Amino acid sequence: MNQEYDPLASVQAAGPPGTISLVYGLPDPATFPADDLRRAVDQVLRERPYLALQYGPEQGYGPLIDYLRAKLAREEGLVVERPYIMITGGSAQTLDHICSIFTRPGDLVLVEAPTYHESLMLLRDHGLRLLQVPMDEDGLLVEALAERLEKLAYRGERARMLYLIPNFQNPSGTTLALDRRREVLSLAERYDLLIVEDDVYRDLLYEGQVPPSFFALDSRRRVLRIGSFSKILAPGLRMGWLLAPAGMIERLIGSGYRCMGGGANPLVANMLAVYCQQGLLEPHIQHLRSVYSERRDAMLAALEAHMPSGVSWTRPKGGVFVWLTLPSPRRATEVVQQARQANLMVLGGDPFFAEVPTGQHLRLAFSYVTPPKIREGIEILGRILS
Ligand SMILES: Cc1ncc(COP(=O)(O)O)c(C=O)c1O
């Protein structure tokens, strides 16, 4: 994340003193279970330093893999055999690795409009050509995807991959409807596309149910599903996992990157296996759900109370973001400036578009700031927009 260039910035994500920042979707550090993690790492270093401090197996630490398989089976009824999963260094590292192995510079990649701006940076780093597909409140518009694929085929071109964030999307907060997931899969089948689903927000659910993942709908052929401990525990762990067809996992595990450096972060993986096996992750996730759902409710209620007519916003059922649409002719860049002068920091939506942005959106994050500050911030925004 960009703010990490300043060593103090991640501590200041709430904004400089006297300001309110709704910019960053960071976990609230007050939720980090530092004592439990310290006890877990202590146990690891006492009992098996020879394992945890050594290069690890390329697929990742086995007991952590087995914990994740059990979690997927219990919560989603998803049976993931060992060859279909690997431990990774988090979502960003996984996406980078996927691009290194399964794409070549110049390949076409389809993305949602909007999508996570730092994923766009990463995809561009690989020389990929990005095409955007519009969304509505239920996620990606399947007809628009079909149209783009058809036009490409007509020109004799083909997209290599579709990258999407199906649950509580960054930045829009929307969740892709199940019938659309099925239709997207059948298009992927027809046009021979890889689907990369970045599923880092799945567990931050506040109401309803999360639809089955693309991987649950097709685990054998073309879906790579990325998971991460960043949002459900702590991003500093740099630890996640990947579910993918066995042949693709084999290819990633056998890559130079993994063979040279071994499996992802063995010390952290060992520590997390202990933490998770003690049954500590599930209650922690429950705690996060209660903290963040209260913040989401505070933000939605404040928007209802303070936004003038013409402004619209999404109502996420999970995750950490609300996506606000300004009425024409208001421009997001001007609103961001005006907000800053009123000591409120919000993020303009333009960087979240791979192609032409609309200029009319703001992303509002509610995970880092307490409900009173959220209410105060939205009230300021309401005054600016009125
Ligand atoms: C959609 C999405 N993917 C990936 C990441 C980064 O995940 P990780 O910390 O696991 O690399 C973020 C962080 O904000 C995100 O919003």
Ligand as a Chemical Component Dictionary entry (heavy atoms), coordinates in Angstrom:
data_LIG
# 
_chem_comp.id                   LIG 
_chem_comp.type                 NON-POLYMER 
_chem_comp.pdbx_formal_charge   0 
_chem_comp.three_letter_code    LIG 
# 
loop_
_chem_comp_atom.comp_id 
_chem_comp_atom.atom_id 
_chem_comp_atom.alt_atom_id 
_chem_comp_atom.type_symbol 
_chem_comp_atom.charge 
_chem_comp_atom.model_Cartn_x 
_chem_comp_atom.model_Cartn_y 
_chem_comp_atom.model_Cartn_z 
_chem_comp_atom.pdbx_ordinal 
LIG C1 C1 C 0 -9.038 -6.883  -3.170 1  
LIG C2 C2 C 0 -7.739 -6.921  -2.442 2  
LIG N1 N1 N 0 -6.830 -7.843  -2.769 3  
LIG C3 C3 C 0 -5.665 -7.904  -2.141 4  
LIG C4 C4 C 0 -5.318 -7.025  -1.139 5  
LIG C5 C5 C 0 -3.997 -7.169  -0.486 6  
LIG O1 O1 O 0 -4.000 -8.414  0.206  7  
LIG P1 P1 P 0 -2.714 -8.989  0.899  8  
LIG O2 O2 O 0 -2.426 -8.167  2.108  9  
LIG O3 O3 O 0 -3.100 -10.403 1.239  10 
LIG O4 O4 O 0 -1.588 -8.952  -0.080 11 
LIG C6 C6 C 0 -6.215 -6.029  -0.777 12 
LIG C7 C7 C 0 -5.869 -5.046  0.259  13 
LIG O5 O5 O 0 -6.482 -4.028  0.428  14 
LIG C8 C8 C 0 -7.468 -5.978  -1.437 15 
LIG O6 O6 O 0 -8.382 -5.065  -1.130 16 
# 
loop_
_chem_comp_bond.comp_id 
_chem_comp_bond.atom_id_1 
_chem_comp_bond.atom_id_2 
_chem_comp_bond.value_order 
_chem_comp_bond.pdbx_ordinal 
LIG C1 C2 SING 1  
LIG C2 N1 SING 2  
LIG C2 C8 DOUB 3  
LIG N1 C3 DOUB 4  
LIG C3 C4 SING 5  
LIG C4 C5 SING 6  
LIG C4 C6 DOUB 7  
LIG C5 O1 SING 8  
LIG O1 P1 SING 9  
LIG P1 O2 DOUB 10 
LIG P1 O3 SING 11 
LIG P1 O4 SING 12 
LIG C6 C7 SING 13 
LIG C6 C8 SING 14 
LIG C7 O5 DOUB 15 
LIG C8 O6 SING 16 
# 
